[in-house]
Amino acid sequence: MRIAVATDSLDGVAARIVGELRERGHEVVTHGAWFAGTASTDPADVANVEHLET
């Protein structure tokens, strides 16, 4: 089964979910800045990352 996963947040469990889905044999299509390797410039995301780094 093909499943799409999208996230722009650097926290959470997105990477683990993708790994679990792939282990179970699913084709995973990723979307969003986090998966593209670029950081979000949304002020809420920036504040969240700064909070995690302190």
N, C-alpha and C positions, 0 to 999 in steps of 0.2 A: 504494500500500500504506500502511496506517495503522501507525505505529510509535510506541510509548510510550517516553519517556526520562524517568528520574527521578534526581535527585541532591539531596543536602542539603549538599554540600560546595562551598565557594567556589573551590576550586582544581580543577585537572584540565582536561579537554577537552570537557566537556558542551556548552557553547555552540557550540563549533566543530563537534561531531558533529551537533547539531541543524541548524546552518546547511548542512552538507554534505548531510544527508538531504533537507532542503527543496530545495536546488539540484538534487538528483537526482529531484525530483518526488514525494517521499513526503509524506504527511500526518503531521505530527509532533504527538503529544499529550504535553505536558510535565507532570510531577508533581514534588512535593517543594518544600521551603522555598526553595531557591535560585531556582527558576523563579517562585515566588509573590512573590518580593521581600522575604521575611522571613528573618532570620538564624536558624539553628538554635541552640537553647540546650543541646544535648547537650554535656557537658563535653569530649569528645574533639574535636568540631567547633570549639568555642570555643578550645581550646588550639592546634589546627591554624591557625586564623585568626591568633591572636596570634603564632604562630611565623612566619607569612608576612609579617606587618607589621613584624617587627624586622629 
